[in-house]
Amino acid sequence: MRIQILVIRLALGAIFGVLLARMFFPASGTWPMFAIGAALVFFAYCFEYLHKRDRG
């Protein structure tokens, strides 16, 4: 189950990373897309941790 969530988050992070990089940095290469996608996945896990921590 956790692997499915990871795969979904990686796929969505890659898609939205490409979209955001193309929107805000049109002349950028592959690395900014990878960095934005990785940041999106990282923050998804950070916010999930904070959300579960607050519930108890």
C-alpha positions in Angstrom: 0.0 0.0 0.0 2.8 2.5 0.9 4.6 1.6 -2.4 1.4 2.6 -4.3 1.3 6.0 -2.6 5.0 6.5 -3.3 4.5 5.7 -7.0 1.5 8.0 -7.3 3.4 10.9 -5.5 6.4 10.4 -7.7 4.3 10.4 -10.9 2.4 13.5 -9.8 5.6 15.2 -8.7 7.2 14.5 -12.1 4.1 15.8 -14.0 3.7 19.0 -11.9 7.4 19.5 -11.7 7.6 19.6 -15.5 4.5 21.9 -15.7 5.8 24.3 -13.1 9.3 24.4 -14.6 8.0 25.1 -18.1 5.6 27.8 -16.8 8.0 29.7 -14.6 11.4 28.8 -16.1 10.8 28.2 -19.9 14.5 28.0 -20.8 15.4 25.6 -18.1 16.8 22.2 -18.6 16.1 18.8 -16.9 17.6 19.5 -13.5 15.1 22.3 -12.4 12.2 20.0 -13.4 13.8 17.2 -11.3 14.4 19.5 -8.4 10.9 20.9 -8.4 9.3 17.4 -8.6 11.6 16.2 -5.8 10.6 19.2 -3.7 6.9 18.5 -4.2 7.3 14.9 -3.1 9.5 15.9 -0.2 6.9 18.4 1.0 4.1 15.9 0.6 5.8 13.6 3.0 6.6 16.4 5.4 3.0 17.7 5.5 1.8 14.1 6.0 4.1 13.7 8.9 3.0 17.0 10.5 -0.7 16.1 9.9 -0.3 12.7 11.6 1.8 14.2 14.5 -0.9 16.7 15.3 -3.6 14.1 15.5 -1.9 12.2 18.2 
